Amino acid sequence: MVRRKMTIVGGFRFAAVAAGIKKDGRSDLALVVADGGAVAAGVFTRNLVRAAPVDLAAERLRRSRSAHAILVNSGCANACTGRTGLDAALYSTRAIAQALMIDESVVLPASTGVIGVPLPHERVIACADDLVAGLDPGGAEAFAEAICTTDRWPKLAEASLGEGRATLLGIAKGAGMIHPDMGLPGPPQATLLAFLFTDAKVARDALEYALVTAVDKSFNACSVDGDTSTNDTVIALSSGASGYTPSTGELGEAMHAVCEKLARSIVADGEGASHVAEIHVRGLATTEDARIIARTVATSLLVKTALHGKDANWGRLLAAAGRSGVRFDPSRARIAIGDADVVRDGVTLGPEAEKRAATVLAQSSYVIEIELGSGPGEFVYLTSDLGHGYVDVNAAYRS
Amino acid sequence: MVRRKMTIVGGFRFAAVAAGIKKDGRSDLALVVADGGAVAAGVFTRNLVRAAPVDLAAERLRRSRSAHAILVNSGCANACTGRTGLDAALYSTRAIAQALMIDESVVLPASTGVIGVPLPHERVIACADDLVAGLDPGGAEAFAEAICTTDRWPKLAEASLGEGRATLLGIAKGAGMIHPDMGLPGPPQATLLAFLFTDAKVARDALEYALVTAVDKSFNACSVDGDTSTNDTVIALSSGASGYTPSTGELGEAMHAVCEKLARSIVADGEGASHVAEIHVRGLATTEDARIIARTVATSLLVKTALHGKDANWGRLLAAAGRSGVRFDPSRARIAIGDADVVRDGVTLGPEAEKRAATVLAQSSYVIEIELGSGPGEFVYLTSDLGHGYVDVNAAYRS
């Protein structure tokens, strides 16, 4: 078996244990610590129903704009748990703070798993010392594994900054309840968790700007099932340990590259999914119009089941665009599936074209282009096919 | 086998044939004729992408406000077919008009089936004389069968007016691509087809008012898959043959009762569905707020797969409400599944309550009440569970 190169990012140490929160004994509690502290920025679900750890992390970030540690558990979302849930998040982060001998206000919590059950904080407290004792600069993969729920694989991606002088590492989880809509704290939607760590030296506002911009075109532009979670959280930490300061452009590019890879890995790992489709919508009046159409197509059940069946059913693509609420002229529609043009001027190019398209749809990933006019507005959305596996996972999730 | 009583509505005759539009040889072409003409009102999909027969029927209704016949085919939606499709709708209705010796402008077309293929009008033309020759006052059931596509059963419902002096008969089809959003012609979303026939004497405006009001709280408040069709059409015809004039209230009630029965039958017949859930949302500021939340819950994949699994996963109900965009206080949420209260003040009432709820979810139909405050806004939405059958039908639909 080929072993992935161990990723080290200056200033960060990682650890993971099995605290007994997941029923199957897999690791379920992960900790990352920036020993010298880190500049921090975060975006959180805009679902009105927000889990206790989301409320607490958003509030702590708003106050301090920096963080020393992130404590993540899988197996329990600690959402819809009222005061009991908030207390559980407080007690858990306090136990970690005490073991690290830091203030609890710089420990950010994040949770993922079943909704409606409070975090069993006593299990976190019982593991706090072990978790801290296990902190290791090479522990990123163990961290990535511990935050998984229905994920089939852990998700890591990295980019280099300053020609190797600094690193940006991203770790994410997510396979279902994936339809992120995250923004800055404020009017508050998957469970997607992602954490970005860099040893580059970045100011708080620059970090937040790069994060918000990258999330908007990556995580916020991908969907497995159209359901936005109560727990979605993306947090970026910069330790500055490398001493290298990237330009806004360089940081933005690296952040987008890492977020895009993680988003693609999440969609590929979509519950029951076997294909990743990139929906490119073009020719609309505005980017927002293009985004609305791309999202409507990407979340259509009829589109997603057709993709599962490798059926070049372009009529469903066009019908989904038509119900999006955005105005366009259907008689100008052009649709291509991979390199196969299937629709021009709103009508089919015939059975041969559709046969070519069907061979594209057999691939594990492909691009679907939908051009609806000559305007400048365009948007790209990532989506998965929807098959029996999704039903299996979600009809049985809690039983 | 018990035979259903034959429904007769004064002034109407029905016929159906197998024209070879469906590949499997089942009946696929249906005709209803009001020999003395009928006052007519219709509502059509608001999907921007509208099938040729929808454009043609809406235009003819707008001009004449009356109709002599409706020609319906299954097996082909004649949508996204450009000029060829419009011509096919024109030629088909012309052939029927000629066989009936009436003007083609009073023949309304409706189609359902695969998108992107023009209606093979030559098959309709070849059958026109046979179809007309078969017209029979007792042919409503044959009509109902011929308009089915993936439906497991034909859908008929009736109400009596004036204590039996007049009748309102409704015939509908639909099992997938069901998320109707129909309105009057104008800014123009399932394939749902429904036709309402009455021998009561009703003025055009009264008929339209009763239809629009009833559709809004029945067909427009039900969902199988969240995908709004290019072909949704509901047309009401009044022959006046009974001579009985109902009050606005009586007509409205009868129309709502028939539309509600048909909508419930469609949701029960949802592709792969085995349960019908009535989602009652209450306590919002406005009816529109309640409608948005009810629709978001009713179309959530995670909710629909949980219902399939008979899992009282109330967290998914609340999370769907939370991403709807409507403001409410989650800590005031109350949820009941059938007679089992499961959530009060936003938190679970415990495992015993959830067990009781799970027994409710084993039933073929049940009510889920979601109360989110003390406002007057409430709305009821019908939805189905989503299981393997849906994937089977829709991943293989065209192959």
HADDOCK unambig.tbl for C-alpha pairs under 7 A between the chains (distance, minus, plus):
assign (segid A and resid 47 and name CA) (segid B and resid 322 and name CA) 5.11 0.50 0.50
assign (segid A and resid 47 and name CA) (segid B and resid 323 and name CA) 4.54 0.50 0.50
assign (segid A and resid 48 and name CA) (segid B and resid 322 and name CA) 4.45 0.50 0.50
assign (segid A and resid 48 and name CA) (segid B and resid 323 and name CA) 6.15 0.50 0.50
assign (segid A and resid 49 and name CA) (segid B and resid 319 and name CA) 5.95 0.50 0.50
assign (segid A and resid 49 and name CA) (segid B and resid 322 and name CA) 4.84 0.50 0.50
assign (segid A and resid 49 and name CA) (segid B and resid 330 and name CA) 6.25 0.50 0.50
assign (segid A and resid 80 and name CA) (segid B and resid 315 and name CA) 6.96 0.50 0.50
assign (segid A and resid 80 and name CA) (segid B and resid 346 and name CA) 6.26 0.50 0.50
assign (segid A and resid 80 and name CA) (segid B and resid 347 and name CA) 5.85 0.50 0.50
assign (segid A and resid 81 and name CA) (segid B and resid 347 and name CA) 5.68 0.50 0.50
assign (segid A and resid 82 and name CA) (segid B and resid 346 and name CA) 7.00 0.50 0.50
assign (segid A and resid 82 and name CA) (segid B and resid 347 and name CA) 6.33 0.50 0.50
assign (segid A and resid 115 and name CA) (segid B and resid 315 and name CA) 5.25 0.50 0.50
assign (segid A and resid 116 and name CA) (segid B and resid 315 and name CA) 5.77 0.50 0.50
assign (segid A and resid 116 and name CA) (segid B and resid 348 and name CA) 6.68 0.50 0.50
assign (segid A and resid 189 and name CA) (segid B and resid 323 and name CA) 5.97 0.50 0.50
assign (segid A and resid 225 and name CA) (segid B and resid 301 and name CA) 6.38 0.50 0.50
assign (segid A and resid 227 and name CA) (segid B and resid 300 and name CA) 6.47 0.50 0.50
assign (segid A and resid 227 and name CA) (segid B and resid 302 and name CA) 6.97 0.50 0.50
assign (segid A and resid 227 and name CA) (segid B and resid 320 and name CA) 6.91 0.50 0.50
assign (segid A and resid 228 and name CA) (segid B and resid 323 and name CA) 6.39 0.50 0.50
assign (segid A and resid 229 and name CA) (segid B and resid 319 and name CA) 6.67 0.50 0.50
assign (segid A and resid 230 and name CA) (segid B and resid 319 and name CA) 6.20 0.50 0.50
assign (segid A and resid 300 and name CA) (segid B and resid 227 and name CA) 6.46 0.50 0.50
assign (segid A and resid 301 and name CA) (segid B and resid 225 and name CA) 6.38 0.50 0.50
assign (segid A and resid 302 and name CA) (segid B and resid 227 and name CA) 6.96 0.50 0.50
assign (segid A and resid 302 and name CA) (segid B and resid 394 and name CA) 6.62 0.50 0.50
assign (segid A and resid 305 and name CA) (segid B and resid 391 and name CA) 6.10 0.50 0.50
assign (segid A and resid 305 and name CA) (segid B and resid 394 and name CA) 5.67 0.50 0.50
assign (segid A and resid 305 and name CA) (segid B and resid 395 and name CA) 4.80 0.50 0.50
assign (segid A and resid 306 and name CA) (segid B and resid 394 and name CA) 6.31 0.50 0.50
assign (segid A and resid 306 and name CA) (segid B and resid 395 and name CA) 4.83 0.50 0.50
assign (segid A and resid 308 and name CA) (segid B and resid 395 and name CA) 5.85 0.50 0.50
assign (segid A and resid 309 and name CA) (segid B and resid 395 and name CA) 4.14 0.50 0.50
assign (segid A and resid 309 and name CA) (segid B and resid 396 and name CA) 5.88 0.50 0.50
assign (segid A and resid 315 and name CA) (segid B and resid 80 and name CA) 6.94 0.50 0.50
assign (segid A and resid 315 and name CA) (segid B and resid 115 and name CA) 5.20 0.50 0.50
assign (segid A and resid 315 and name CA) (segid B and resid 116 and name CA) 5.74 0.50 0.50
assign (segid A and resid 319 and name CA) (segid B and resid 49 and name CA) 5.94 0.50 0.50
assign (segid A and resid 319 and name CA) (segid B and resid 229 and name CA) 6.67 0.50 0.50
assign (segid A and resid 319 and name CA) (segid B and resid 230 and name CA) 6.19 0.50 0.50
assign (segid A and resid 320 and name CA) (segid B and resid 227 and name CA) 6.92 0.50 0.50
assign (segid A and resid 322 and name CA) (segid B and resid 47 and name CA) 5.09 0.50 0.50
assign (segid A and resid 322 and name CA) (segid B and resid 48 and name CA) 4.43 0.50 0.50
assign (segid A and resid 322 and name CA) (segid B and resid 49 and name CA) 4.84 0.50 0.50
assign (segid A and resid 323 and name CA) (segid B and resid 47 and name CA) 4.52 0.50 0.50
assign (segid A and resid 323 and name CA) (segid B and resid 48 and name CA) 6.13 0.50 0.50
assign (segid A and resid 323 and name CA) (segid B and resid 189 and name CA) 5.76 0.50 0.50
assign (segid A and resid 323 and name CA) (segid B and resid 228 and name CA) 6.41 0.50 0.50
assign (segid A and resid 330 and name CA) (segid B and resid 49 and name CA) 6.25 0.50 0.50
assign (segid A and resid 346 and name CA) (segid B and resid 80 and name CA) 6.23 0.50 0.50
assign (segid A and resid 346 and name CA) (segid B and resid 82 and name CA) 6.96 0.50 0.50
assign (segid A and resid 347 and name CA) (segid B and resid 80 and name CA) 5.83 0.50 0.50
assign (segid A and resid 347 and name CA) (segid B and resid 81 and name CA) 5.65 0.50 0.50
assign (segid A and resid 347 and name CA) (segid B and resid 82 and name CA) 6.31 0.50 0.50
assign (segid A and resid 347 and name CA) (segid B and resid 116 and name CA) 7.00 0.50 0.50
assign (segid A and resid 348 and name CA) (segid B and resid 116 and name CA) 6.68 0.50 0.50
assign (segid A and resid 387 and name CA) (segid B and resid 391 and name CA) 5.94 0.50 0.50
assign (segid A and resid 388 and name CA) (segid B and resid 388 and name CA) 5.83 0.50 0.50
assign (segid A and resid 388 and name CA) (segid B and resid 391 and name CA) 6.49 0.50 0.50
assign (segid A and resid 391 and name CA) (segid B and resid 305 and name CA) 6.11 0.50 0.50
assign (segid A and resid 391 and name CA) (segid B and resid 387 and name CA) 5.96 0.50 0.50
assign (segid A and resid 391 and name CA) (segid B and resid 388 and name CA) 6.49 0.50 0.50
assign (segid A and resid 394 and name CA) (segid B and resid 302 and name CA) 6.62 0.50 0.50
assign (segid A and resid 394 and name CA) (segid B and resid 305 and name CA) 5.68 0.50 0.50
assign (segid A and resid 394 and name CA) (segid B and resid 306 and name CA) 6.32 0.50 0.50
assign (segid A and resid 395 and name CA) (segid B and resid 305 and name CA) 4.83 0.50 0.50
assign (segid A and resid 395 and name CA) (segid B and resid 306 and name CA) 4.84 0.50 0.50
assign (segid A and resid 395 and name CA) (segid B and resid 308 and name CA) 5.87 0.50 0.50
assign (segid A and resid 395 and name CA) (segid B and resid 309 and name CA) 4.14 0.50 0.50
assign (segid A and resid 396 and name CA) (segid B and resid 309 and name CA) 5.89 0.50 0.50
